[in-house]
Amino acid sequence: RVKHPEFKRNPSFAQIENKDLEFFRSVLTPNNILYDTNPDDTSSSLIPYNTDWFNLYRGSSSLCLFPTSTDQVSQILKYCNRNKLAVVAQGGRTGVSGGASPVFDEIIVNTSKMNKVRHFDGVSGVAVVDAGVILESLDQYLEPKGYTVPLDLGAKGSCQIGGNVSTNAGGLRLMKFGNLHGNVLGLEVVLPDGTVLENLSTLRKDNTGYDLKQLFIGAEGTLGLITGISLLTPRRPKAVNVAMVALDSFEAVQDAFVMAKEDLSEILSAFEFWDYDSVGVVKREMMQDTNYPIEGKHAFYALLETQGSKQEHDQEKLEGYLGRLLENGVAMDGVMAQDAKQINALWSWREKIPESISKSGTAMTYDVAMEVPLLYKLVEDAKDHFGKKGLLGPGNLYSNLLGFGHVGDGNLHIMANLDGFDHDGQEAMDEFVFDWTMRHNGSITAEHGVGVSKVNYMKRAKSDVQLQLMRTLKNAIDPNGIMNPYKVIPDK
Ligand code: FAD
C-alpha cells in the first residue's frame, strides 16, 4: 500500500514548475517552504509530510507549504486553482485513512504554523481558534479558565482542531458531549478558488437558511481548507472518577454498559472496552514494567469514567454501581482509581492500544460502527475466517488480531499486524471487515473517515443517489477537483 498501486495520477493536474515556486516564495517566507526535488529519497525532509501515521500510505510531493495566515492560504489556493495544481490539506498527520498524505505529487498545505487561540468567551464557553491549534494545547489553554475541550483522543498531543473537524473526530467522550457537528458553531474556510467563507459564528442557534459549515465537517479536506473554528467548550468537571472492570463475555460488557447508564446516567462520560489480546500487546510493547491493575485472565475489560461536580457524590454512585456489577456476577473483578495519577494509569491501558500495535509491526486499523450487540462478533468471525485458512498467529500473515472501542458509541476498532507490507494481505482483511460490516447494516467508518483507505468501498457503502449528490456538491465547490483528489468520492 505504501505506493498506491490502485490509483492513476490525474493527467489534467499540472506539475510544479519554477514559476510556481517563485509565486509561493513571494507569498511565504523561506522558512515556511519545504521543497525537495527528490522527495522519495529516504533522507528527504519531506518524508514525514508524505507519509501517514501508520506508515501505510506514502506520496511523492516535492513541496510542503506552511502558511501563517488565512490570507496566505487564500493566495495559495487561488493560484493552485488557476494553474490546476492539486493540493492536500494537512494538519497533525495523525489521521488513519491516508487522507492527509498526498497520493502522488499534490502540494501539501500544512496548518501547523496557524496555531493561535483568537478569542475565548468565558461566559458562553466559545473558543475561536486557528485550525492548526493542537487539541491538547487548547485543553491546556482552557484549563485555568475552568473549561475543557469537548473531544479527547489518544492522538491529542499531535492532532489539530482543523484535522479534528475535517475528520469529524469522535474519540473517548462522544457519548457525553456529542460529535463535532453539534459542538462546532462556526468555521472560516478557504474555498478552492481562494474565496474566504467567513462563517465564524459564535451563536448556538442560527436557523438562517442552510447550515453551510456542516458541509466541511468530515469533508476530509475535499471541499476547502478550514482556517478557523468556533468551538463550544464544556465546563471542566470538578470531579472525575475512573474504574476498570473485568468481564468474561461480550454479553457481560453489554450488561455492564446498560447498568452504567441506569446507575450513573448524567455523569457517565466514557465507556470503553478491549479484549484480552489488547492487554498482551500493550504490556509487551509499552508497559513491560507496569503491573496490570486486575489479576487473572479475563476475556474483556471495560473502563468507565464519570464527570460531575461533586467528588463524594460521584464516587459513591460509582462504588454502588461496581458493587452491583460484582454482586450480580456481571463483572468478575474491578478497581477504582484513587487519584489523578491512578486515573491516568487506568486510561493508559486503553489509550496505548493503537500505538502498541503499530510498534509491533505494520498495523492495520479499522473503525466500524454497528449495533452494540454485534460489535465483537466481527472480531470473532475474523479470527475464525483467517484462522481456518492458517493465516493467523505469530509468524503468519496476520498476528495480534484484536478488538477494542467505544461501546457508548457503537464503534469498534479492530486492528491486526500484517507481515510486512503485503498488499494482497491488506486487501483481504479490508474486504472481510468491510463486507461483514455492510452485510450487518453498519458503517465502514465511524470516525476515521474515508481518505484513500476506503474510497474503493464507497460504491458499496453508499447508494448511487447519495454518491451523485456528493459529486454534485464537490463539482459545485471545487470544479477543478484540486482539493484532496483521489479521496472520499470514488470515480464514476
Ligand atoms: P490530519 O491527519 O493531518 O488530516 C486528516 C484529514 O483531514 C485529511 O484528509 C486532511 O486532508 C484533512 N485536513 C486536515 N486539516 C485540515 C484543514 N485545516 N482543512 C481541511 N482539511 C483538513 N480518531 C478518532 O476519531 N477517535 C479516536 O479515538 C482516535 N484515536 C486515535 C489514536 C491514535 C494513537 C491515533 C494516531 C489516531 C487516532 N485517531 C482517532 C485519528 C486521528 O487522530 C483523527 O482523525 C484526527 O482528527 C486527525 O487530526 P489531524 O490534525 O492529525 O489531521
Residues whose N, C-alpha, C, O or C-beta is under 5 A from the ligand:
A	BS01	FAD	W53 A89 Q90 G91 G92 R93 T94 G95 V96 G99 A100 T111 A131 D152 L153 G154 A155 S158 C159 Q160 G162 G163 N164 S166 T167 A169 G170 G171 L172 E220 G221 G224 L225 I226 P354 E355 E447 H448
